[in-house]
Amino acid sequence: MKKIGLYIRVSTERQAKVDEGSLKSQRQRLNDFVKLSSSVHSKEYEVYKIYEDIESGGTANRPEYQNMLSDIKKRKIQAIVSISISRLNRSLIDFYELYELCDGNNVDIISLKERFDTSTAIGRALLKFMLVFYELEREQTAERVADNNYARALRGIKVGPHSILGYVKDLKSPGQLKIDPITLNIVEFIFNGYEKFGSVQILLNNLKSKGFKTQKGNDFNDQTIRRILTNKTYIAMNEINKTDMKKDQSNLSDKKKYQTVKGLWKPIISNDQFDRVNEIFSRNRASKGNIVTLKKKNFLLAGLIECPYCSGKEKILLKTASGTSKNKKQFYYYKCNNCNKVSINAEELEKLVIDKLFLLSKSEKLLKELVKQTKNIIDTDYPKYQRDIKNLKKMRKKILEKLDHALEQSMMMDDDRAKNILKEKAKELGVEISILDQSISLVTNKIDALEDKKIDYSFIKEVMKNFNSIFKRLNPYEKQQIIKYLIDNIRITEDKVEVVIFGDKYISPLKIKKATAVFAVTDGKRSGRDSNSQLPA
């Protein structure tokens, strides 16, 4: 009497409960087979065990399936019986591994639907033949689903089962989203909070104190916040192939490339805020710090002030420092750690320099210099890019001629081997053309970027006229960048401040209080996010 294992499987809990094809239905049919085999075909089978899984057949990592494999290896069963081969496996590789295991342990495979039995030679051949078609059907189904999802995504329809905080599925319009009034304020809080604090950890603490939870009722974590902040769904953009966005796009087919299209739903976050938040996010990640900055003081002139005593052939820059007076008031200053002769109040020096910038912003001379600087960049790079485009197009034309010639020769030849060689050559030339097209596209983009940099004199004049009000609205990091762009360096002497802008010196009398020894230098060992910069000023 042969001991047999009955294997039954469904993919989901819902399928497990329906009548047709359910676990119960499969179990009944397999038990009927055992009884029929004994009474009609005189085959004596004893059911050793029924293996039941509620898992996808696309993987062999199923609990009961693995138990069955273990029993086969231990030779506890001599045959396995299933409703169909697809219940056992939907992967050709997985099935061959099962077949080889069974063959090596003298275990038969019996399928009721396909009516074969590997205890016979014809049954073994039929089994292999049928499995090839199952694999083909599975791949074609997967391709059809992928093509359909891609087409839907291009139309702006949201594809995928994932729920998104701030939205609910629109039951009247499948694939579209509706703003969820219950979780909308959480999304807005996250974007506003990150823009304000520039810190995921501080934002997490605030979310927890407010009692805000994820859709699953859990506390927010670092990864969840980062995923939300970079999710373009919130600006009503549909991201296609997002998981492939970091791959080399030139090596991917159009259907695999990362792209964005306008979504068929309303945005929660404006494009401007999304860009601002992701700019902060990117810079924080690059600097491993916090550009929004929670420092008590942002040193706007860091990296620009020379020590008049130490600087010679080599520039010696002042460093930033802070101190506390006897009444516990905090002071910030620039000082030279090399000679200890210069120590000057930071806030008053910065005010003097910024006031000078405000005054100069109305200078016609400075305005012309700004336009000239940008024009020089364009005048230098533009001809170079034009030459590059011309050379790349020449190369493309030559390769195209070679390609046409190779294809013509292949069509005239009778020798299949020679034909194949020429076709392979044509294929290689086609790849070269594709690479050249990408290079031409990249250089064209650079030219377009230069076009964007062209400055309209009257427009810049209007901007500079409002420099004062614009500058005040910038965050500390942006102010630092503007100052570094405009100012070459700053020199301090006993009675004056020299500010060098585009090579021209602008001198102001020094009427600032100098930092004195009454300040005790504060401990520099602070947390990474909140400490003052100790880099050279």
Residue pairs with C-beta under 8 A, 6 or more apart in sequence:
1 44
1 45
1 46
2 43
2 44
2 45
2 46
2 78
2 79
3 45
3 46
3 47
3 48
3 76
3 77
3 78
3 79
4 34
4 45
4 46
4 47
4 48
4 77
4 78
4 79
4 80
4 81
5 47
5 48
5 49
5 50
5 51
5 68
5 71
5 72
5 77
5 79
5 80
5 81
6 27
6 30
6 31
6 34
6 47
6 49
6 50
6 51
6 80
6 81
6 82
7 50
7 51
7 53
7 64
7 65
7 68
7 80
7 81
7 82
7 87
7 88
8 23
8 26
8 27
8 30
8 50
8 51
8 52
8 53
8 82
8 83
8 87
9 26
9 52
9 53
9 54
9 55
9 57
9 62
9 65
9 82
9 87
9 88
10 16
10 21
10 22
10 23
10 26
10 53
10 54
11 54
11 55
11 56
11 57
12 54
13 54
15 21
15 22
15 54
16 22
16 23
16 54
19 25
23 52
23 54
26 83
26 87
27 50
27 52
29 83
29 112
30 50
30 81
30 82
30 83
30 112
31 47
33 81
33 112
34 45
34 47
34 81
37 43
37 45
38 44
38 45
45 79
48 71
48 76
48 77
49 68
49 71
49 77
51 64
51 65
51 67
51 68
52 64
53 62
53 63
53 64
53 65
55 61
55 62
55 63
55 65
56 90
57 86
57 87
57 88
57 89
57 90
57 91
58 90
58 91
58 138
59 91
59 94
60 66
60 89
60 91
60 94
60 97
60 98
65 88
68 77
68 80
69 98
69 101
71 77
72 80
72 101
72 102
72 105
72 107
73 101
73 105
75 105
75 106
77 107
78 106
78 107
78 108
79 107
79 108
79 109
79 110
79 119
80 88
80 102
80 107
80 108
80 109
80 110
81 110
81 111
81 112
82 88
82 109
82 110
82 111
82 112
83 111
83 112
83 113
84 111
84 112
84 113
84 114
85 95
85 111
85 113
85 114
85 127
85 130
85 131
85 134
86 134
88 95
88 98
88 109
88 111
89 95
89 98
89 131
90 134
90 135
90 138
91 135
91 138
92 131
92 132
92 134
92 135
95 131
98 109
99 109
99 118
99 127
99 128
101 107
102 108
102 109
102 118
103 118
108 117
108 118
108 119
109 117
109 118
109 127
110 116
110 117
110 118
110 119
111 127
114 126
114 127
114 130
116 122
116 123
116 126
116 127
116 130
117 123
118 124
118 127
146 255
147 255
149 159
150 240
150 255
152 159
152 175
153 159
153 238
153 240
153 261
154 240
154 261
155 261
155 264
156 238
156 261
156 262
156 263
156 264
157 174
157 175
157 176
157 238
157 264
158 175
158 176
158 177
158 233
158 238
158 263
158 264
158 265
159 175
163 169
163 215
164 177
164 231
164 233
165 183
165 186
165 187
165 214
165 215
165 228
166 179
166 180
166 183
166 184
166 186
166 187
166 234
166 268
167 177
167 178
167 179
167 180
167 233
167 265
167 268
168 177
168 178
168 180
169 176
169 177
169 178
170 176
170 177
170 178
170 265
173 264
175 264
176 264
176 265
177 233
177 263
177 265
178 265
179 265
179 266
179 268
183 215
184 268
186 207
186 212
187 228
187 234
187 268
187 269
188 268
188 269
189 206
189 207
189 210
189 212
190 203
190 207
190 225
190 228
190 229
191 229
191 234
191 269
191 273
191 274
191 277
193 202
193 203
193 206
193 207
194 200
194 203
194 225
194 229
194 277
194 280
194 281
195 273
195 276
195 277
195 280
195 292
196 292
197 203
197 206
197 290
197 292
197 294
198 280
198 284
198 290
198 291
198 292
198 293
198 294
199 290
199 292
199 294
199 529
200 222
200 225
200 226
201 222
202 294
203 225
204 219
204 220
204 221
204 222
204 225
207 219
207 220
208 219
208 220
212 220
213 219
213 220
214 220
214 224
226 281
228 234
229 277
229 278
229 281
230 278
230 281
231 239
232 238
232 239
232 260
232 274
233 239
233 263
234 267
234 268
234 269
234 274
235 267
235 269
235 270
235 271
235 274
236 262
236 263
236 265
236 266
236 267
237 260
237 261
237 262
237 263
238 260
238 261
238 262
238 263
239 245
239 258
239 259
239 260
240 257
240 258
240 259
240 260
240 261
241 252
241 255
241 256
241 257
241 258
241 259
242 258
244 252
244 256
244 257
244 258
245 258
247 258
249 257
249 258
250 434
250 435
250 438
269 277
280 291
280 292
283 291
283 477
284 290
284 291
289 528
289 529
290 529
291 475
291 477
292 475
292 477
293 476
293 477
294 529
294 530
295 530
295 531
295 532
295 533
296 322
296 330
296 332
296 530
296 532
297 322
297 330
297 332
297 346
297 347
297 532
298 476
298 477
298 479
298 480
299 320
299 332
299 334
299 346
299 350
299 532
299 533
299 537
300 350
300 354
300 476
300 479
300 480
300 483
301 334
301 346
301 349
301 350
301 353
301 483
301 490
301 537
302 320
302 480
302 533
302 535
302 536
302 537
303 317
303 484
303 535
303 536
303 537
304 317
304 483
304 484
304 487
304 489
304 490
304 537
305 317
305 318
305 334
305 349
305 489
305 490
305 491
305 492
305 537
306 315
306 316
306 317
306 318
306 489
306 490
306 491
306 492
307 316
307 317
307 318
307 336
307 338
307 339
307 341
307 342
307 492
308 342
308 491
308 492
308 493
309 336
309 339
309 341
309 342
310 316
310 336
310 338
310 339
311 491
315 489
316 336
316 338
317 536
317 537
318 334
318 335
318 336
318 342
318 344
318 492
318 536
318 537
319 334
319 335
319 336
319 337
319 534
319 535
319 536
319 537
320 332
320 333
320 334
320 346
320 532
320 533
320 534
320 535
320 537
321 332
321 333
321 334
321 335
321 343
321 521
321 532
322 330
322 331
322 332
322 333
322 521
322 522
322 532
323 330
323 331
323 332
323 333
323 515
323 519
323 520
323 521
323 522
324 330
324 331
324 519
324 520
324 522
325 331
325 518
325 519
326 518
330 522
331 345
331 515
331 519
332 345
332 346
332 347
332 532
333 343
333 344
333 345
333 346
333 515
333 519
334 342
334 343
334 344
334 346
334 349
334 537
335 342
335 343
335 344
335 515
336 342
336 343
342 492
343 514
343 515
343 516
344 492
344 512
344 514
344 515
345 512
345 513
345 514
345 515
348 512
348 513
349 492
349 497
349 512
352 497
352 508
352 512
353 483
353 487
353 490
353 497
353 499
354 471
354 483
356 499
356 506
356 508
357 467
357 471
357 483
357 486
357 487
358 467
358 468
358 471
360 366
360 501
360 506
361 464
361 465
361 467
361 468
362 464
362 465
365 504
366 464
366 501
366 502
367 457
367 460
367 461
367 464
369 502
370 455
370 460
370 464
371 455
371 457
371 460
373 502
374 453
374 454
374 455
375 455
377 450
377 453
378 450
378 453
378 454
381 446
381 450
382 447
382 450
385 443
385 446
385 447
385 450
386 447
388 443
389 440
389 443
389 444
389 447
392 436
392 439
392 440
392 443
393 440
395 436
396 433
396 436
396 437
396 440
399 429
399 432
399 433
399 436
400 433
402 429
403 426
403 429
403 430
403 433
406 422
406 425
406 426
406 429
407 422
407 426
409 422
410 418
410 419
410 422
410 423
410 426
413 419
413 422
463 470
471 479
471 482
474 482
486 501
486 502
487 499
487 500
487 501
488 500
488 501
488 502
488 503
489 500
490 497
490 498
490 499
490 500
491 497
491 498
491 500
492 498
492 510
493 510
494 510
495 509
495 510
496 507
496 508
496 509
496 510
497 507
497 508
497 509
497 510
498 505
498 506
498 507
499 505
499 506
499 507
499 508
500 506
524 531
524 532
524 534
525 531
526 532
